[in-house]
Amino acid sequence: MKNYAVTGSIMLNNIKYADGSTKEGLLGGGGLYALSGIRLWTDQCHFVGDIGEDFETLVAPWWDGNHIPRTGLNLCHRHCVYNQVNYEPDGRFFEHSIYPEGSAHNMYMVTHPEQIEPVAGDLKGLSMVASANPVEFRKIGRMREKYGFKVMFEINTGNCKAEFLDDILECLQHVDIYSVNLPEAKDIFSQETEEGCIAAMQKIGKPCFFRVGIKGSYMVMPDKAWFVPIVRGEHDIDPTGCGNSSTAAAFFAMCEGEDPLMCAIIGNVTSCLNAQQFGPMPVMDAALRQKARQMAEDLYRQYSGQ
């Protein structure tokens, strides 16, 4: 059976929310949240990337408790990343590295194509939270052609600016789908409106899972954009990681042959379940998977009219 893999960061977060409240030492990181987003729907997913020695005390209880394989983990540092994340009222967030201090964070735990190569032959899909580096993506593209897996590119927020558009477009030649949120899309495409962003995406001709905050998300295809409103839960607590987890889940749905509407729904259901607690979903078991699937099927009937 083919597997899924994700890349990105594993970290601890100190978070200051838009209302001024704070939480410290929460498990997170784009890679970890993306991993949880796919693991909600299938056990056939692992992480590829770097970890620190403190993984064993900080992350392993959650990791091993959810029976996640350690395939692809590369121990190469003393510590995992530690970030400060500050949310703005409009849903945007800004982060800086507590450890390692300063700009060293940008290269501290970057997953390179050479780390993916050993597992590439077993992949059905690779979900990447990554910077827009055309050199690295050309390598990914060659693996994609050789082994036949699909690639999701969730663009790092730091690269979501108009000055990186050419690099982003070059990277997109080597992937099957990408994802950004509304503020990021406005900056990349120099647009003022949601509609303008969608039009710019459709000109590129590459599918995009387009997240629009508390409004919901779109699956944007070259000829049509499917919108699904946000899925509210009983205890919406923490939006951290909702973009990462929903992006990876929508990608999983696409790889499994779901239509664009269901892809967006599966992304939104994942975001909903991710937001029900501080940090990632604590236990991704058969009961939660069944609940998620039922939520998705009910919403599909509602929005498709079937």
Secondary structure, 3 states (H helix, E strand, C coil): CCEEEEECCCEEEEEECCCCCEEEEEEECHHHHHHHHHHCCCCCEEECEEEECCHHHHCHHHHHHCCCCCCCEEEEECCCEEEEEEECCCCCEEEEEEECCHHHHHHHCCCCHHHHHHHHCCEEEEEEEECCCHHHHHHHHHHHHHHCCEEEEEECHHHCCHHHHHHHHHHHCCCCEEEEEHHHHHHHHCCCCHHHHHHHHHHHCCCEEEECHHHEEEEECCCCEEEEECCCCCCCCCCCCHHHHHHHHHHHHHHCCCCHHHHHHHHHHHHHHHCCCCCCCCCCCHHHHHHHHHHHHHHHHHHHCC
